Amino acid sequence: MEVAFDASVYVQRREKLKSTIGSGQLLLIGNQESSINFKDNWYHFRQDSTFLYYAGINKPNIHLLIDIDNDTETLYGDELTIDDIIWTGPLPTNQDLASQVGITHCKPLSDLDKDIKPQALYLPPYRPEHAILLSGLLGIDVTQATQSYSLPFVHAVINQRNIKEEREVKEMSLAVNHSYDMHNAVMKAAKSGMYESDLVGIASAVAHHHQVPFSYPAIMTKRGEVLHNHDHSGFLSDGDIVLYDGGCESRSGYAGDITRTFPIGGQWQPLQKDLYDVVHKSYTDSVSALQPGTFFKDIHLLASKSLVEGLIDVGFMKGDPDDAVANGAHTMFFQCGLGHMIGLDVHDMENLGEHFVGYSDEIIKSKEFGLKSLRLGRKLQSGYTITIEPGIYIIPALIQLRKSEGLYRDFINYDFLEKHASFGGIRIEDNFLITDDGSRLLGADNIAPRTSKEVEDFMNQFS
Ligand SMILES: [Mn+2]
């Protein structure tokens, strides 16, 4: 991964951060290689996203110390020796990389220990090796290192990264378009007699073609009601529906996060089409409501009401839709949240604290079933990038439990629901930028089928 933007971009981002914090030392920890089963057998390297945002360098084991009072920025890392080069080949020096992102000082890793002050500010460590590094540098125990991060630093980073620059939006659209390519290739190839894993292989080939990794492990399943189902062993037959939640990164590290649900054989069965249309209506209702100044929690509740109205029409629910949502009856079908922030991370900045990113002084996260899984509740602002992902998930264990608790009897037609308890799940997900007057879809509008008819038409081109 090359440095994504001009040096001036990173210089300006750091200037803004420094002026927000005001004084002291800021430590940005870069990620290290992470071993799978022995030291030299590594997972795919992923740089820390905040490090990428401010320092742009995609290389393991380098850290940035910003000293606001002395106005210095120093990159700490060791240059390759011949013992490294025989394994890695020649690579750019830290000095070269630093100059590409406007950093003038480079020092060996061991100097960080001497230069850092005990009061240096840092962000929550989310990998054990970060906490161990902090413990050594600051002379505190590992538990304290995980707890003593700086809240002002956290909020400064969130407030800056939450508002996307136009250049970031371009990169995100690229990630979405590559993700659409994966989805279209999967939908084009899917047919009876394949395994879910065959489709993951096709998605993976497209990501490799674009020379990018998945932004998260693929969900590719005919059991879409299992929200984070990472099993790919299912055998596909005509009449199954497949839920594919998959995205890849741009080469600059921005994430796409797209979900489509489609019928094997290219034709919906009547109930599948009805429920798909209910989810799609909830999707379009949500998108129409996107605008700055609106609480995302309210859009989540609007999406839930839209689902309830559709579920009443289809026969799963009854009663007044507003009452049903107020009582939480929609969580029988929609147990999770409508969406989340997205950016350099697929759940953007969740390592800094989901409640800090998605909520604010104005609104705290609910502990209720359903709302507790809503990652984003705060008031939308122009420049936010988010996902919209309504769904219907019919979970047999949940039906059993709620029925035994005697819950939602005024709103759920249990007989009808139990008859269709093995239905599965449907989700539709796209990524959006909040604009001054509404929202804009990230990626190209016309390349990804979205309505039930578009999905059928798309699949039937290739059957
Ligand atoms: Mn998502």
Residues whose N, C-alpha, C, O or C-beta is under 5 A from the ligand:
A	BS01	MN	D257 T387
